[in-house]
Amino acid sequence: MSDVQIEERIFQIPEVEDCSAEEIPSGTLPGLESRKIEVAEALTMKKHLFDHYRLPMFSFINTWLKNGRLSDLVGTRVRNKWFNRNTCSFEDVSFWKIDRENFYTDVKVSLKLETACGLLDWNGYLVFWCRFEEDFTCEIEELTDSSDRQAEGYTRLSNYLVPYYTNKEVDELAEKIWLKYLPEALFNPSMRDAVKLAGRMGLKVQYLPVYVQEDRSFSNDPNVPVGNKNSVEGILFFEEEGLLVVDGDGETLKTVRVPAGTIVVNTNSVRQEYSQFNIFHECFHNEEHYLFYRLQQLRSDDLRKVKKVEIDESERCLKDPVYFMEKQANRAGYALMLPESHTRRLIEAALGEVRYSRHDGEKFEIAGKRLAKDLGLPNFRIRARMIQLGYVEAKGALNYVEKKLIRPFAFNAEAWKEDVITFVIDPMTARRLRKTDKEFNALLDADKYVYADGHFVKNSPRYVIHRGGKAFLSIWAEKHVDECCLRFIRRYVQVGIGRYIYGRLYYDADYIAQTDFFLAPYRARQMDEFDAKKAFFNDLSREFAEMIKTLRQARKLSLEKLAEIMSMDDAKLGRWLQSQRDYRNEDFLAALCLALELPDWISSHVFKIAGVQLDPDDKRQAAILRILRVQSAEGIEAANQYLIDNRLTSLSYGQTFDPGIKKAG
């Protein structure tokens, strides 16, 4: 299987996903023949605990009451005779990882105490030590008035016992795994063997042609690559179990017994020589996700065995523990294959040795090809890891269209930080869009854009050259694809339990319309977009209130109408626009840009003039950046909904009446 074929098979899996988010991607689309999305119907630890251990909790508290330990803890004599549901309630529960098999459970307890001073409300925690071996066991260790597991260094677990890890923490964990089991491999790629790592972890690896029944709901969906349609690439067996495989003749089915502690690589999906990533993926499941699978009483991590429930595609933010784990294991697969500390050194060294390049895309392509050759890895693995480690410029390198490597290109890094945005499109997808999108079709029929080497570029000699009957980007256009090429929005499509890919591209008509709106007067003077933007900013005041007035008047909005859109009193809005202390507020600036429907190249200028810079490493500020880039035409309400869907607080900037969107809890 060539690098190109591998790229074709998985190219729509996002390079960077938020490993700490347990909800399905917002706006996920189901398969072609379904209106429903399937998610795991998993048992929660909270339900298991309260179904089986509620009475022991009451008994433990009453024992402490009788022997006086509760009075010692509270600091006054407790006169209750006993505690029942009327005087004792269990308010909440949290779970904390100790190691692969053990975890703490802290149950928040509220007691109504009778004391010499009268009734007293007391809050504390019941502490459980829990363990999964062959069966689940737990013991209530103590009752305490405080608990701060995070400060003690424990990792919080979800209600499904999946650990909460950021992307950076997954990278760090991967290095700890190498140090624990095979330390010599951390900085020596020749020692970095997935089968050897699995062996050190006590796991065996088998290669079997696993039988997978075709899923008709995706089989005819042209937006889902063939290799992603109900693919089973690897299975980790915690206990011995039977597995249906295809016999040597390719037609007969038989069941083989797979021993406990075995990783099976499906050779019908992945060839043995390309299975390193899949084995690393399963190794991380074994190390970090054992508790989830034991809670669900599963013998393996075969996703086909997970119970499923259907939800309507309009439902948002449904927690999917399988997707939560798969994101972490995918990131860890890369982090084990290319550990962060060592890989950063290699990337920096390779970039430093590039003697000449016309732009960053070309520089990263030269460096990426060298790394791929030196490490014996496919180009797309190197490209993805560079992007994961923050080298956004690598998005312009090592791109394939119709199995051919297209010319590298560059862009303003701020213009392509969001994975949902892309400037690359293949001809087949373009033909589909022509059939379904009238605005896109009209744009091409007007001959305003021409297809060139994976992009739709403005049809002007500044941006496109013709050679040998084919169109190519000019050198200037290669350096500035975000300035002269159409951008597209990618939407998630589900391709199985816990698996979501970028399955569909949509022409970003709103962005083009916003840009054209503000540049129309300059276009009338026969300026191209590059010169028009320069003239636009030259004409815009650098005094904040005056700048907003110009933008507001362009939109034909009175101050009163703008205030209404922003849920503010017009007098108050006027004061805020004049006061640096008030307008230097990230939420206010974001709402202002959304109310004025500013494209991101103008909204970034507004923030710059205000003297406010959003931090892409801060989760909420990164979400606001994403909104301004991707949802700039959808308004404040849609922005707040996105924030709430991602468990972040909605925009708050001194509204004088309720905008109708509640804040996240």
Secondary structure, DSSP 4 states (H G I P E B T S, - for coil): --HHHHHHHHTTS-S---TT--BPPTT-B--TT-SEEEEE-PPPHHHHHHHHSHHHHHHHHHHHHHTTHHHHHHTS----S---TTTEEEEEEEEEE-SSSEEEEEEEEEEEEEETTEEEEEEEEEEEEEEESSSEEEEEEEEES---TTTTTPEEE-TTS-B---HHHHHHHHHHHHHHH-GGGTT-GGG--HHHHHHHTT-EEEEE-B-----HHHHT-TTS-GGGSS---EEEESS-EEEEEE-TTSS-EEEEEE-SSEEEEETTTS-GGG-HHHHHHHHHHHHHSHHHHHHTT-SB--GGGS-EEEEETT----B-HHHHHHHHHHHHHHHHHS-HHHHHHHHHHHHHT----SSHHHHHHHHHHHHHHHHT--HHHHHHHHHHTT-GGGGGSS-EETTEEPPP----GGGG-STTEES---HHHHHHHHHH-HHHHHHHHTTSEEEETTEEEESSTTTEEEETTEEEE-HHHHH-HHHHB--EEEEEEE-STT-EEEEEEEE-HHHHHHHHHHHHHHHTTT--HHHHHHHHHHHS-SSHHHHHHHHHHHTT--HHHHHHHTT--HHHHHHHHH-HHHH--HHHHHHHHHHTT--HHHHHHHHHHHT----TTSHHHHHHHHHHHHSTTSHHHHHHHHHHHTT-PPP-S--SS--S-PPP-
